[in-house]
Amino acid sequence: MLVRIPNWLGDALMATPVYYNLSLNLDEEIYLFGPPSIVELFKFFPKVKVLPFYKENFKKNLETLKPFRTQRGLLLTNSFSSAWLFFRARIRERLGYASDLRRFLLTKAVKVPSQKMHQRDYYLYLIKELGFKIKEKALKLYLGEEIFEKVEKLFKKVGLRLEESFVILAPGAAYGLAKRWPKDYYKILAEKLSKKGYQLLVVGSSSEKELGEFIKEGYPKGIYNLCGKTDLLTVSGIFFLSKLIISNDSGLMHLAACLEKPQIAIFGSTDPELTGPLNPKAKIIKKEFNCSPCFERECPYRHYNCLKNITPEEIFQIAETLLETFEKFNCLKKI
């Protein structure tokens, strides 16, 4: 079976129960088709192989899909263009939501649910309506040994050791400023945690290098800026080894949730009921205002109060509690 996975990291991770349930329902191999940097994350899933999707190369995508003409194709994307690609590739069965005027391109179209539900459940609803049994709802991520070899290589390069404990800050969010806790707040939080003796790794894309440097500035030791120095496979290994992850509502927040790591998720313009981390170890922080959730990329009123009213002191106190719990749990495991 061919599965077109979501384009955004967070959505692709919230769809992991779909990949897992398909592996339980089907005897055949499952081919996950999506953006190269994201789909690689899932290559260690049972019964799964990954295929790269190239956004700007329709012809190359058609060539990739040639061997799948006699198979079923599941679209977790809602776009017309993704259904058009499957149609043009002559995939025998094309399954997905009847969204974006694409019903005529699908051989079986499912009506979009009217009720409010978490994005994970939105994906599971689709395959349930298509006749697949839902045996597991938890987010999943499988890690291979090569990931930790990549982490060890990176740590040696920056002067860290695998056995050292650390806290992760993920201050970015691709959607926009209305999802990003102020960088000044992240810097204050980093200083507080560093003074308590915690080592901090700032992670993110290459576009967040300057943000990482801003947070690190003044602390040459104990705070490491890894923005732009990792791929997602390496980041997943770093997350797995961490003590705590502090982030905005972002794709990396869902990566932490998949790995069931202690985490603090800071919400601004979005709604945790729809896209919150599905992790029993997650602490969600959100301030309610009359205008929230607005789901805007930038604050319509330019005040960003939903984010500014979450103080570094508040996050620091929650972080200390979670870290103390982590330490106690590890001590109990050793007894």
C-alpha positions as CSV (number, residue, x, y, z in Angstrom):
1,M,0.0,0.0,0.0
2,L,1.2,3.5,-0.9
3,V,0.6,6.3,1.7
4,R,1.1,10.0,1.0
5,I,2.1,11.3,4.4
6,P,1.4,14.9,5.5
7,N,3.9,17.7,4.4
8,W,4.4,19.2,7.9
9,L,6.5,17.5,10.5
10,G,4.0,17.8,13.3
11,D,1.2,16.4,11.1
12,A,3.3,13.5,9.8
13,L,4.1,12.6,13.5
14,M,0.5,12.8,14.6
15,A,-0.3,10.4,11.7
16,T,2.1,7.7,13.1
17,P,-0.8,5.7,14.6
18,V,-2.0,5.4,11.0
19,Y,1.3,3.9,9.8
20,Y,1.3,1.5,12.8
21,N,-2.3,0.4,12.4
22,L,-1.8,-0.2,8.7
23,S,1.2,-2.4,9.5
24,L,-1.1,-4.5,11.8
25,N,-4.0,-4.7,9.3
26,L,-2.0,-5.5,6.2
27,D,0.3,-8.4,5.2
28,E,1.9,-6.3,2.4
29,E,4.6,-3.7,2.8
30,I,3.6,-0.1,3.3
31,Y,5.3,2.6,1.3
32,L,5.3,6.1,2.9
33,F,5.6,8.8,0.3
34,G,6.5,12.3,1.6
35,P,9.1,15.1,1.8
36,P,12.6,13.5,2.0
37,S,13.7,15.1,5.3
38,I,10.4,14.0,7.1
39,V,9.7,10.6,5.6
40,E,13.2,9.4,6.5
41,L,12.1,9.6,10.2
42,F,9.8,6.6,9.6
43,K,12.2,4.2,7.9
44,F,12.5,2.1,11.0
45,F,8.8,1.4,11.3
46,P,7.8,-2.3,10.9
47,K,6.8,-3.3,7.4
48,V,7.6,0.2,6.1
49,K,9.7,1.5,3.2
50,V,10.0,5.2,2.5
51,L,9.8,7.1,-0.8
52,P,10.8,10.8,-1.3
53,F,8.3,13.3,-2.7
54,Y,9.8,16.2,-4.5
55,K,7.5,19.3,-4.3
56,E,8.8,21.0,-7.4
57,N,9.2,18.0,-9.7
58,F,5.9,16.5,-10.8
59,K,7.6,14.4,-13.5
60,K,10.0,12.8,-11.1
61,N,7.1,12.0,-8.7
62,L,5.2,10.3,-11.5
63,E,8.3,8.2,-12.3
64,T,8.6,7.2,-8.6
65,L,4.9,6.1,-8.5
66,K,5.0,4.0,-11.7
67,P,5.5,0.6,-9.8
68,F,2.4,1.3,-7.7
69,R,-0.3,1.5,-10.5
70,T,-1.9,-1.8,-9.4
71,Q,-1.9,-0.9,-5.7
72,R,-4.0,1.1,-3.3
73,G,-3.0,4.6,-2.5
74,L,-4.0,6.4,0.7
75,L,-3.9,10.2,0.9
76,L,-3.4,11.7,4.3
77,T,-3.0,15.1,2.6
78,N,-6.1,17.1,1.9
79,S,-4.9,18.9,-1.2
80,F,-6.2,18.7,-4.8
81,S,-2.6,18.5,-6.1
82,S,-1.8,15.3,-4.1
83,A,-5.0,13.6,-5.4
84,W,-4.2,14.8,-8.9
85,L,-0.7,13.2,-8.7
86,F,-2.2,9.9,-7.7
87,F,-4.8,10.2,-10.5
88,R,-2.1,11.0,-13.1
89,A,0.1,8.2,-11.8
90,R,-2.9,5.8,-12.4
91,I,-2.9,4.4,-8.9
92,R,-5.6,1.7,-9.1
93,E,-7.4,2.7,-5.8
94,R,-7.1,6.3,-4.5
95,L,-8.5,6.7,-1.0
96,G,-8.8,9.9,1.0
97,Y,-11.0,12.7,2.3
98,A,-13.5,14.4,-0.1
99,S,-11.8,17.8,0.4
100,D,-10.6,20.6,-1.9
101,L,-13.0,19.6,-4.7
102,R,-11.1,16.4,-5.4
103,R,-13.9,13.8,-4.9
104,F,-13.9,12.9,-8.6
105,L,-10.2,12.1,-8.5
106,L,-10.7,9.5,-5.7
107,T,-12.1,5.9,-6.1
108,K,-13.3,6.0,-2.5
109,A,-13.8,9.4,-0.8
110,V,-14.6,9.8,2.9
111,K,-16.7,12.8,4.0
112,V,-14.7,15.2,6.3
113,P,-15.9,14.7,9.9
114,S,-18.0,17.6,11.2
115,Q,-17.1,17.1,14.9
116,K,-14.1,18.8,16.6
117,M,-11.3,16.3,17.1
118,H,-7.5,16.1,17.6
119,Q,-5.5,15.9,14.4
120,R,-4.3,12.4,15.3
121,D,-8.0,11.3,15.5
122,Y,-8.8,13.0,12.2
123,Y,-6.3,10.7,10.5
124,L,-7.5,7.6,12.3
125,Y,-11.1,8.5,11.5
126,L,-10.2,8.3,7.8
127,I,-8.7,4.8,7.9
128,K,-11.5,3.6,10.2
129,E,-14.1,4.8,7.6
130,L,-12.1,3.0,4.9
131,G,-12.6,-0.3,6.9
132,F,-9.3,-0.7,8.8
133,K,-9.4,-1.7,12.4
134,I,-7.9,0.7,14.9
135,K,-5.9,-1.4,17.4
136,E,-3.5,1.3,18.8
137,K,-3.9,5.1,19.1
138,A,-0.6,6.1,20.7
139,L,2.0,8.0,18.7
140,K,4.9,5.9,17.6
141,L,8.5,6.4,16.5
142,Y,11.1,3.7,16.0
143,L,14.8,4.6,16.2
144,G,17.7,2.7,14.7
145,E,21.2,2.3,16.0
146,E,22.6,4.5,13.2
147,I,20.8,7.5,14.7
148,F,22.8,7.2,18.0
149,E,26.0,6.9,16.0
150,K,25.1,10.2,14.3
151,V,24.4,11.8,17.7
152,E,27.7,10.5,19.1
153,K,29.6,12.0,16.2
154,L,27.8,15.4,16.6
155,F,28.4,15.4,20.3
156,K,32.1,14.8,19.9
157,K,32.3,17.7,17.4
158,V,30.7,20.2,19.9
159,G,32.4,18.8,23.0
160,L,29.6,16.8,24.6
161,R,29.4,13.1,25.7
162,L,26.5,10.7,25.3
163,E,26.4,10.0,29.0
164,E,26.0,13.6,29.9
165,S,22.5,14.8,30.8
166,F,20.9,17.8,29.2
167,V,17.8,19.8,28.7
168,I,16.5,20.8,25.2
169,L,15.1,24.2,24.1
170,A,13.3,24.3,20.8
171,P,12.4,28.0,20.3
172,G,11.2,27.8,16.7
173,A,7.8,27.4,15.1
174,A,7.4,27.4,11.3
175,Y,3.8,28.7,11.3
176,G,4.6,32.2,12.6
177,L,5.2,34.6,15.4
178,A,1.9,33.9,17.1
179,K,3.2,30.4,18.0
180,R,6.7,31.5,19.2
181,W,7.3,32.3,22.8
182,P,9.5,35.5,22.9
183,K,13.2,34.9,22.4
184,D,14.0,37.1,25.4
185,Y,12.0,34.8,27.5
186,Y,13.9,31.7,26.2
187,K,17.1,33.5,27.0
188,I,16.1,34.3,30.5
189,L,14.9,30.7,31.0
190,A,18.2,29.4,29.6
191,E,20.2,31.5,32.0
192,K,18.1,30.3,35.0
193,L,18.5,26.6,34.0
194,S,22.2,27.1,33.3
195,K,22.8,28.7,36.7
196,K,21.2,25.6,38.2
197,G,23.8,23.5,36.6
198,Y,21.8,22.1,33.7
199,Q,23.4,21.8,30.2
200,L,21.2,23.1,27.5
201,L,21.0,22.2,23.8
202,V,19.1,24.7,21.5
203,V,17.8,22.9,18.5
204,G,16.1,24.0,15.3
205,S,16.6,24.6,11.6
206,S,19.3,26.6,9.9
207,S,16.9,29.6,9.8
208,E,17.0,29.6,13.6
209,K,20.8,29.8,14.0
210,E,20.7,33.4,15.0
211,L,18.0,32.7,17.5
212,G,20.2,30.0,19.0
213,E,23.1,32.3,19.2
214,F,21.0,35.0,20.9
215,I,19.9,32.5,23.6
216,K,23.5,31.2,24.0
217,E,25.2,34.7,24.1
218,G,27.0,35.3,27.3
219,Y,27.2,31.6,28.2
220,P,30.1,30.1,26.3
221,K,29.9,26.9,28.4
222,G,26.8,24.9,29.2
223,I,24.6,26.2,26.4
224,Y,25.1,24.7,22.9
225,N,23.5,26.0,19.8
226,L,22.8,23.1,17.5
227,C,20.4,25.0,15.2
228,G,21.2,24.0,11.6
229,K,23.7,21.3,12.6
230,T,21.3,18.4,12.6
231,D,18.9,16.5,10.5
232,L,15.6,15.1,11.9
233,L,17.0,11.7,12.5
234,T,19.8,13.1,14.6
235,V,17.4,15.3,16.5
236,S,15.2,12.3,17.3
237,G,18.2,10.6,18.9
238,I,19.1,13.8,20.9
239,F,15.5,14.0,22.1
240,F,15.5,10.4,23.2
241,L,18.6,11.0,25.3
242,S,17.4,14.2,26.9
243,K,15.9,14.9,30.3
244,L,13.4,17.5,29.3
245,I,12.2,19.3,26.2
246,I,10.8,22.8,26.2
247,S,9.2,24.0,23.0
248,N,6.5,26.0,21.3
249,D,3.6,24.3,19.5
250,S,5.8,22.9,16.7
251,G,6.8,19.8,14.8
252,L,9.5,19.2,17.4
253,M,6.9,19.3,20.1
254,H,5.2,16.3,18.5
255,L,8.6,14.6,18.1
256,A,9.1,14.8,21.9
257,A,5.5,13.4,22.3
258,C,6.2,10.5,20.0
259,L,9.2,9.6,22.2
260,E,7.2,10.1,25.4
261,K,9.8,12.4,26.9
262,P,9.1,14.8,29.7
263,Q,8.2,18.0,27.9
264,I,6.7,21.5,28.4
265,A,4.7,22.7,25.4
266,I,4.0,26.5,25.2
267,F,0.9,27.5,23.2
268,G,-0.1,30.8,21.8
269,S,-2.5,31.2,18.9
270,T,-3.4,27.5,18.5
271,D,-5.6,25.0,20.4
272,P,-4.1,22.1,22.4
273,E,-7.4,20.2,22.0
274,L,-6.7,20.0,18.2
275,T,-2.9,19.8,18.1
276,G,-1.6,19.3,21.7
277,P,1.1,16.8,22.4
278,L,-0.3,13.3,23.0
279,N,2.1,12.4,25.7
280,P,1.3,11.5,29.4
281,K,4.6,13.2,30.4
282,A,3.7,16.5,28.7
283,K,2.8,19.8,30.5
284,I,0.8,22.1,28.3
285,I,1.0,25.9,29.1
286,K,-1.6,28.2,27.6
287,K,-3.1,31.5,28.7
288,E,-6.7,32.1,27.8
289,F,-7.9,35.4,26.3
290,N,-11.2,36.5,24.7
291,C,-9.4,36.4,21.3
292,S,-7.8,33.0,21.7
293,P,-7.4,30.7,20.0
294,C,-7.2,32.8,16.9
295,F,-5.1,30.4,14.7
296,E,-3.4,33.4,13.1
297,R,0.3,33.5,12.1
298,E,0.7,36.9,13.6
299,C,-1.3,38.5,16.5
300,P,-4.2,40.5,14.9
301,Y,-3.9,43.0,17.8
302,R,-0.1,43.1,17.8
303,H,0.2,42.5,21.5
304,Y,0.9,38.7,21.7
305,N,-0.5,38.7,25.2
306,C,-1.3,35.0,25.0
307,L,2.5,34.3,24.8
308,K,3.9,37.3,26.8
309,N,1.8,36.4,29.8
310,I,3.6,33.1,30.1
311,T,6.6,34.2,32.1
312,P,10.1,32.6,32.2
313,E,9.8,32.2,36.0
314,E,6.6,30.1,35.5
315,I,8.3,27.8,32.9
316,F,11.4,27.6,35.1
317,Q,9.4,26.4,38.1
318,I,7.6,23.8,36.0
319,A,10.9,22.7,34.5
320,E,12.4,22.2,37.9
321,T,9.5,20.1,39.1
322,L,9.7,17.9,36.0
323,L,13.4,17.5,36.3
324,E,13.2,16.6,40.0
325,T,10.5,14.0,39.1
326,F,12.8,12.7,36.4
327,E,15.7,12.3,38.8
328,K,13.6,10.6,41.5
329,F,12.2,8.2,38.8
330,N,15.7,7.3,37.7
331,C,16.9,6.8,41.3
332,L,13.9,4.4,41.9
333,K,14.9,2.5,38.7
334,K,18.4,1.9,40.0
335,I,17.2,0.6,43.4
